[in-house]
Amino acid sequence: MSYLTERRRFLQSVGLTGVGVFVGRAAKAEDSKSPNERIRFGCIGVGGKGASDSNDAKRHGDVVAICDVDDNTLAKNGDKSFPKAARYNDFRKMLDEMAGSIDAVTVSIPDHMHAPATALAMRMGKACYTQKPLTRTIYEARRLGEL
């Protein structure tokens, strides 16, 4: 069997690929118009890397709750970026009280708390974006994989 490609067949394939890319661009999905379709985020950790993660979340939906153990960080970032978001110092309390108002969670807190915060949110059926490392141990990684 010959693997040599004829020039005519090659040009047909390349031409059809170009048409597919051109047509594919025109078939772009429209942005949502309904406020009910916007993702509502709860952000755990809003200082340091958490500030950029929560601002990224804000670009893709509504940040309805923020959480940070440091009152100064919570006040500074909350007043500046999320004036309407509910504020919490304990992520467990935030997830408990705001469970019906949150669709997704960002987890940008110290590494040793990534797995517990992510597991709690996932048990509640929330989508999670967690900073690396996701877990400290293989055991934690396996448990999150099961969730």
N, C-alpha and C positions, 0 to 999 in steps of 0.2 A: 504494500500500500504506500502510495506516494504522499509525502507531507508538503510537497511544493504547492503553493497557492497560485492560481492563475491571476494575472493582473486584473482582469475583468471582474472576477469574483471578489477580489480584495476591494476594489473600488466600489462595488455594489454594497458590500458590508459596511464600509466606512461611511458611505453616503446615507444608508439607512440609519446608522447610529447617530449621525448628525441630525437627521430629521427627528429621530426619537427624542434627542436632547432638546431640540427647538420646540417640539410639540409639548414635551414634559414641562417646560417653563410656563407655557400658557395655561396649563391645567393646575395652577397653584390653588391651594385651599384658601378660602377667605378667612380673615380674622374674625373672631367671635364678636358679635354685637351685643349680646346679652350679658348683663352684670352677673347673672347666675352661672355663667360659664367661665368666669375668671377664677383662677386658683387662689385659694385663701391660705396663706402661709403663717405658721408659727415659727419664730426664729429663736433657737436656743443658743445663746452666746452672741452678743452684738458688738463686742470689742475686738480689736485686732483683726484676725482673719474673718471673724464673725461679722464685722462691719461690711466687708466686701461681699460676703455670702448673702447677707440680708439685703443689701442694695441690689444684688443680682436678682434675688427673689422678687423684689419690688418691681423690677422691670418686666417680670413675667406674670405678675398677679398682684394681689393685695396682701400686704403684711398686716394681719389683724391682731397678732400678739407677739411680744418680744420678751425674752427672759435673759437675765444676767445676774450673777451673784453680787457684782459690784454696783452699788447704787449710783456712783458717779458716772460710770460707763453707761448704765441704763438711762440715766437722766440726760446725759450729753447726746448720745446717739438717738434716744427716743425723741427728744425735743427737736433735734435737727432733722432727722430723716423720717420718723414715724410718729407724728404727733397724735394720730388717732388710734394707734395700736394700744391694746391693753398691756400693762407692764407687770412682770412677775420676777421674783428672785428665785423661785423654785420651779424647775421644769415639770415636776410631777404635778404640782398644783395647776400650772398653766394648762397641761394636757388634760387634766381632770375637768377643770372649769370650762375650757374652750373646746372640748371634744367635738361638739356639733358645729363649731364655727371654723374649724381648721381642716383643710384637705391635705396639706403637705407640711413637712417640718424640715428645717435646716438645723444641723447639729454641728456647732463650731465651738466646742468647749474643750477643756484639757483632755488629752488622749485617754486617760484612765476612765473617763465617764462617757466616751463615745458609745460603747456597746450598751450600757444600761439605758441611756436616753433613747437610742435608736430602737432597742427592743421594746421599750414601753410604747413608743409611737407606732411601731409596726403591729404590736398586739391590738392596738386601737384601730387598725386598718388605714393608717396614714402612710403616704408615700414619704420617703426620707432621702435627704441629701446629707451625707455625713462626711466630714473631713477625714483625711487619712491620718493615721492608720485607723481603719474601721474598728479593729479590735486589738487587745493586748495579747490574747492567747488564742491558740487553735480551738480550744473549747468554746470560747465566746464566738468565734467565727462560725463554728458548726451550728451553734444554737441560733445565730442570726440566719444562717442558711436554711434552717428548718422553719423559721418564721416566714 
